[in-house]
Amino acid sequence: MSCNLPAVKTFNSLVFFDLETTGLPAFHSPKITELSFCAVERNQFLHSQPKQVPRVTNRLNLCIYPSRLVDPEATNKTKLDNYNLEHQSKFDEDVFGVIYSFLNRLKKPICLIAHNGFRFDFPILRSEIAKLEKELPEDIFCVDSLRIFRKLQRPSENSEFVIEDTTISTVEFPLVSTPVNPFQLINEKTPEKKERSQLNVTRHTEMKCKKRLTFKLEDVYERVYGQKPVTSHVAEADVIALLLSAIATPIEFLNAVDCDSVPFTSIKKCW
């Protein structure tokens, strides 16, 4: 896999990251209930064996009291609630200090890697940090592994699969979008627009005949190893599943990380 532009960085530390939250962004401003980091040096990553976690890793796992009610649906998935989190610290300056120190001791430059990170994990983490009037160093970058796997696992033209229109199931990661007016197509005035509308319907019908290729982490992992991860919706388990999915094609994955990363400080806060 190659870039259209020169690589921005050659990262020495890859930090696979995941968090669990109180619920979905569509319904409230989600707060962190659990987060996990697993850092791997570049050479360790390149020389790892598929389905084997590199022997040398640095890990940080924290449970957080969210200071708001955890939604029942989130509890059902993560097994975290206000009762079993009540003695955990809030996301305070001490927690930020632990995260900062953990990242600061790694070999630089550093890139955080999260699945659907640009639309979920990174904006939430940045919001929690900004609430404390803090910021991670400007030389820490981040990348969304979902976008990488969409490129690495893209089906061929003759494949029986077609990429799912929605990046992630809206049940798990709803996104704010402009509602479609069902009367808009009916009221189109020009024949050209009607023809385009009909063409879109035809294409949609053709696509329905193919199997949908989705890119939830468990689906990515299953395409690599032929089975679902044993555990999901536990931050550390999801981080390991992401790491193992990535090391199946280490060179291609690293090239994409070097090409597609952006500064963490460029991520927009979600609340």
C-alpha positions in Angstrom: 0.0 0.0 0.0 1.4 3.4 -0.9 0.5 7.1 -0.3 -0.3 9.6 -2.9 1.8 12.0 -0.8 5.0 11.5 1.1 4.6 10.0 4.6 4.1 12.6 7.3 5.9 10.6 10.0 7.7 7.3 10.6 6.3 6.4 14.0 8.5 4.6 16.5 5.7 3.8 18.9 2.2 2.5 18.0 -0.3 2.9 20.7 -3.5 0.9 20.2 -6.3 2.5 22.1 -10.0 1.9 23.0 -12.5 3.3 25.4 -15.9 2.4 26.8 -18.5 5.1 27.6 -21.8 5.8 29.3 -23.7 5.5 26.1 -24.1 6.7 22.5 -23.3 10.2 21.2 -26.7 10.5 19.6 -28.4 10.7 23.0 -26.0 12.6 25.3 -22.5 13.7 25.8 -20.8 10.3 26.5 -18.3 10.1 29.4 -15.5 7.6 29.6 -16.0 4.5 31.9 -12.9 2.5 30.8 -9.9 3.1 28.7 -7.0 1.0 27.5 -3.7 1.6 25.8 -1.2 -1.0 24.4 2.0 0.5 23.1 4.3 -1.5 20.7 7.6 -0.3 19.2 7.8 -0.2 15.5 10.3 -3.0 15.1 8.4 -5.2 17.6 5.3 -4.7 15.5 7.1 -5.5 12.2 8.6 -8.7 13.5 5.5 -10.1 15.3 3.7 -13.3 14.3 0.0 -13.3 13.3 -2.3 -13.9 16.2 0.5 -13.4 18.7 0.8 -10.3 20.9 4.4 -9.0 20.7 6.4 -10.0 23.8 7.4 -6.5 24.6 4.4 -4.1 25.1 3.6 -1.3 27.5 0.0 -1.3 28.7 -2.3 1.1 30.7 -5.9 0.1 31.7 -8.1 2.4 33.7 -11.7 2.3 34.9 -13.3 5.7 35.4 -16.3 6.8 37.4 -18.2 8.8 34.8 -20.2 11.2 37.1 -23.3 10.5 35.2 -25.7 7.6 34.8 -24.5 4.8 32.6 -27.2 3.9 30.0 -28.6 0.4 30.4 -27.7 -0.6 26.9 -24.1 0.4 27.5 -24.1 -1.6 30.7 -25.5 -4.6 28.9 -22.5 -4.5 26.4 -19.7 -3.4 28.7 -20.8 -4.9 32.0 -19.9 -1.5 33.6 -22.4 0.4 35.7 -22.5 3.1 38.4 -22.4 0.5 41.1 -19.2 -1.4 40.1 -17.5 1.9 39.1 -18.5 3.9 42.2 -15.1 3.5 43.9 -13.1 4.4 40.8 -11.7 7.9 40.4 -13.2 10.5 38.0 -11.5 11.6 34.9 -9.4 14.2 36.8 -6.0 15.7 36.7 -4.5 12.6 38.2 -5.9 10.4 35.5 -4.7 12.8 32.8 -1.2 12.8 34.5 -1.1 9.0 34.3 -2.0 9.0 30.6 0.5 11.8 29.9 3.3 10.0 31.8 2.5 6.7 30.1 2.8 8.3 26.6 5.7 10.5 27.5 7.9 7.5 28.4 7.4 5.9 25.0 9.9 6.2 22.1 8.8 9.1 19.9 7.2 9.9 17.5 4.0 8.3 18.8 0.7 7.5 17.0 -2.5 6.5 18.7 -4.6 4.0 16.8 -8.3 3.4 17.5 -11.1 1.7 15.5 -13.6 4.3 14.4 -11.3 6.7 16.4 -11.9 9.8 14.4 -15.7 9.7 15.0 -15.8 8.2 18.5 -12.7 7.5 20.7 -10.5 10.5 19.9 -13.2 13.2 20.1 -14.4 11.8 23.5 -10.9 11.6 24.9 -10.1 15.1 23.7 -13.3 16.4 25.3 -12.4 14.8 28.7 -8.9 16.3 28.6 -10.1 19.7 27.5 -12.6 19.8 30.4 -9.5 19.9 32.6 -8.0 22.7 30.5 -5.2 20.3 29.6 -3.8 19.1 26.3 -1.6 16.2 25.0 1.7 17.3 23.4 1.4 18.5 19.8 3.8 15.8 18.6 1.3 13.0 19.4 -0.5 11.8 16.3 -3.5 9.6 15.8 -5.1 7.5 13.1 -8.4 5.6 12.5 -7.8 1.9 11.9 -11.3 1.5 10.4 -10.3 3.7 7.4 -7.1 1.6 7.1 -8.9 -1.7 7.0 -11.4 -0.3 4.5 -8.5 0.0 2.2 -6.7 -3.2 3.1 -9.8 -5.4 3.0 -11.5 -3.7 0.0 -13.2 -6.3 -2.2 -12.4 -6.8 -5.8 -14.8 -5.6 -8.5 -15.9 -9.2 -9.1 -16.3 -10.0 -5.5 -19.6 -11.2 -4.0 -19.2 -8.5 -1.4 -19.9 -4.8 -1.4 -18.7 -2.3 1.2 -21.4 -1.4 3.6 -22.7 2.2 3.1 -22.5 3.0 6.8 -19.1 2.9 8.3 -20.3 1.4 11.6 -23.7 0.1 12.7 -25.7 3.1 13.8 -26.7 1.1 16.9 -23.2 1.3 18.2 -21.8 4.6 16.7 -24.7 6.9 15.5 -23.6 9.9 13.6 -25.3 13.3 13.2 -26.4 13.7 9.7 -29.0 15.7 7.7 -32.3 13.8 7.5 -33.5 12.8 4.1 -36.8 14.4 3.0 -38.9 11.5 1.5 -40.8 14.1 -0.6 -37.6 15.6 -2.1 -37.3 13.1 -5.0 -41.1 13.2 -5.7 -40.9 17.0 -6.1 -37.8 17.1 -8.3 -38.6 19.4 -11.2 -36.1 18.6 -13.9 -36.0 15.4 -15.9 -32.2 15.1 -15.3 -32.7 14.9 -11.6 -35.4 12.2 -12.0 -33.1 10.2 -14.3 -30.3 10.4 -11.7 -32.8 9.4 -9.0 -33.9 6.3 -11.0 -30.2 5.4 -11.6 -29.5 5.5 -7.9 -32.5 3.2 -7.2 -31.2 0.8 -9.9 -27.7 0.8 -8.4 -29.2 0.3 -4.9 -31.1 -2.7 -6.1 -28.0 -4.2 -7.7 -26.0 -3.7 -4.5 -28.7 -5.4 -2.4 -27.9 -8.6 -4.3 -24.4 -8.7 -2.9 -23.3 -9.4 0.7 -22.6 -6.4 2.8 -19.0 -6.0 3.9 -19.0 -4.3 7.3 -16.0 -3.0 9.2 -16.9 -3.3 12.9 -13.8 -4.5 14.7 -15.1 -8.0 15.3 -15.8 -8.4 11.5 -12.4 -7.2 10.6 -10.8 -9.7 13.0 -13.0 -12.5 11.7 -11.9 -11.8 8.1 -8.3 -12.1 9.2 -8.5 -15.1 11.5 -11.7 -16.9 10.6 -13.4 -16.4 13.9 -14.8 -13.7 16.1 -12.8 -12.3 19.1 -13.5 -14.2 22.3 -14.4 -11.0 24.1 -15.8 -7.7 22.9 -16.8 -4.3 24.5 -14.0 -4.7 27.1 -11.5 -2.0 26.4 -8.3 -4.1 26.8 -9.8 -7.0 24.8 -10.8 -4.7 22.0 -7.3 -3.2 21.9 -5.7 -6.7 21.7 -8.2 -7.7 18.9 -7.2 -4.5 17.0 -3.5 -5.1 17.5 -3.8 -8.7 16.3 -5.8 -7.7 13.2 -3.1 -5.1 12.4 -0.1 -7.4 12.7 -1.5 -9.8 10.2 -0.3 -7.3 7.5 2.3 -5.3 9.4 4.0 -3.5 6.5 0.8 -2.5 4.7 -0.7 -1.4 8.0 2.3 0.7 9.0 2.5 2.4 5.6 -1.1 3.5 6.1 -0.4 4.7 9.7 2.5 6.8 8.4 0.4 8.2 5.6 -3.0 8.8 7.2 -2.1 10.1 10.7 -3.1 13.6 12.0 -2.1 15.5 15.1 -4.3 14.5 18.1 -4.8 18.2 18.8 -6.5 18.6 15.4 -9.4 16.3 16.5 -12.6 18.2 17.2 -14.1 17.8 20.6 -17.6 16.1 20.7 -18.8 18.1 23.7 
